[in-house]
């Protein structure tokens, strides 16, 4: 119940693939480019206090409410750790993009750097998620609508996407099929 509720509080976590490790304390994360790092397991804890009186007279609704509070706390910790890890990795790999000076140029740089997969039928990018802080969402929406009216920007973005599409085609051509 708690595990399922976590993604209700932080929907971005539903997009992260998971595996249940039944044995061992170590695991290795292998990326699409064949680089690998050990997984740094961290616990997520949410303290709760229940008085003896509450334990004696709790209803099912009380238990569910406490469980959802636990799920919300775990979701917040997992999301925060995920974004901390993404920030550390993008800094380490040189893939961080600073949009403070020129957001439009930064957007194109971001499109150049991001690993992109495409739908084989439509040739449209798939699996991309843009996460923007709520305080910035309306500003980025306004900017993106403005950029969509700029033919130079649209053409530059299309050139970048075509280059990403060609890279994807090359990756797909190198794949080996397993019988």
C-alpha positions in Angstrom: 0.0 0.0 0.0 2.8 2.4 1.0 4.9 1.5 -2.1 2.0 2.2 -4.4 1.1 5.5 -2.7 4.6 6.8 -3.1 4.1 7.5 -6.8 0.9 9.3 -6.1 2.8 11.9 -4.0 5.8 12.1 -6.4 4.5 10.9 -9.9 8.0 11.3 -11.4 9.1 8.3 -9.4 6.7 6.1 -11.4 8.9 6.7 -14.4 12.0 5.3 -12.7 12.6 1.6 -13.4 12.9 -0.5 -10.2 14.0 -4.0 -9.3 13.7 -5.8 -6.1 17.0 -7.1 -4.8 16.3 -10.1 -2.6 19.9 -11.0 -1.6 23.2 -9.2 -1.1 24.1 -5.7 -0.1 25.7 -4.6 -3.3 24.6 -4.0 -6.8 26.0 -2.3 -9.9 24.2 0.2 -12.1 25.1 -0.3 -15.7 24.1 2.5 -18.1 23.2 2.5 -21.8 26.8 3.6 -22.7 28.2 0.6 -20.7 29.6 2.7 -17.9 28.8 1.4 -14.4 28.8 2.5 -10.8 28.0 0.8 -7.6 24.5 1.6 -6.2 24.7 3.6 -3.0 21.7 2.2 -1.1 20.2 4.6 1.4 17.4 4.1 3.7 14.3 6.2 3.8 12.8 6.7 7.2 9.7 8.4 8.5 9.3 8.6 12.2 5.9 8.1 13.6 4.6 8.3 17.2 1.5 6.4 18.3 0.3 6.5 21.9 -1.0 3.4 23.6 -4.4 5.0 23.5 -4.2 5.5 19.8 -3.0 1.9 19.3 -6.0 0.6 21.3 -8.6 2.6 19.6 -7.3 3.2 16.1 -9.7 2.5 13.2 -8.8 1.3 9.8 -9.1 4.8 8.5 -6.6 6.0 11.2 -4.1 3.3 10.1 -4.6 4.2 6.4 -4.1 7.9 7.2 -0.8 7.2 9.0 0.3 4.9 6.2 -0.3 7.7 3.6 1.7 10.0 5.8 4.6 7.5 5.7 4.3 7.2 1.9 4.4 11.0 1.5 7.6 11.2 3.6 9.3 8.4 1.7 8.2 9.9 -1.6 9.7 13.2 -0.7 13.0 11.6 0.4 13.2 9.5 -2.8 12.5 12.4 -5.1 15.0 14.6 -3.3 17.7 11.9 -3.5 16.9 11.3 -7.2 17.4 15.0 -8.1 20.5 15.2 -6.0 22.0 12.2 -7.9 21.0 13.7 -11.2 22.6 17.0 -10.3 25.8 15.2 -9.2 26.0 13.1 -12.3 25.3 15.9 -14.7 28.0 18.0 -13.0 30.5 15.1 -13.1 29.8 14.3 -16.8 29.8 17.9 -17.9 26.2 17.7 -19.0 24.9 20.4 -16.8 23.3 23.3 -18.7 23.1 26.8 -17.2 20.0 28.7 -18.5 20.5 31.9 -16.5 22.3 33.9 -19.2 20.6 32.8 -22.4 17.7 30.4 -21.9 17.0 29.9 -25.6 20.6 28.8 -26.3 20.6 26.7 -23.1 17.5 24.9 -24.4 19.2 24.0 -27.6 22.3 22.9 -25.7 20.1 20.7 -23.5 18.6 19.1 -26.6 22.1 18.4 -27.9 23.2 16.8 -24.7 20.3 14.7 -23.7 20.3 11.0 -24.6 17.2 10.5 -26.8 15.3 7.5 -27.9 12.7 7.6 -30.7 9.5 5.8 -31.5 10.4 3.6 -34.4 7.1 4.3 -36.1 6.6 8.0 -35.7 10.3 9.0 -35.3 9.3 11.3 -32.4 11.3 11.5 -29.2 10.0 9.2 -26.4 10.7 8.9 -22.7 11.7 12.5 -22.1 10.4 14.2 -19.0 11.0 17.9 -18.2 10.8 18.7 -14.5 10.5 22.4 -13.7 10.1 23.9 -10.3 6.5 25.1 -9.9 7.6 28.6 -9.3 9.2 28.6 -12.8 6.6 26.7 -14.7 4.6 29.6 -16.1 7.7 31.5 -17.1 9.1 28.5 -19.1 5.7 27.9 -20.6 5.6 31.5 -21.8 9.2 31.3 -23.1 8.6 28.0 -25.0 5.5 29.4 -26.7 7.5 32.5 -27.7 10.3 30.3 -29.1 7.8 28.2 -31.1 7.0 31.4 -33.0 10.7 32.0 -33.8 11.6 30.4 -37.2 15.3 30.4 -36.4 14.8 28.6 -33.1 12.5 26.1 -34.6 14.9 25.4 -37.4 17.9 25.1 -35.0 15.9 22.7 -32.7 14.9 20.6 -35.8 18.6 20.3 -36.8 19.5 19.1 -33.3 16.6 16.6 -33.3 17.6 15.3 -36.7 21.1 14.8 -35.4 19.7 12.9 -32.4 17.5 10.8 -34.7 20.5 9.8 -36.8 22.5 8.9 -33.6 19.5 6.8 -32.5 19.3 5.1 -35.9 23.0 4.3 -35.7 22.6 2.8 -32.2 19.7 0.7 -33.4 21.6 -0.5 -36.4 24.5 -1.7 -34.1 22.1 -3.7 -31.8 22.5 -7.4 -31.9 19.3 -9.4 -32.0 19.1 -12.4 -29.7 17.5 -15.6 -30.8 
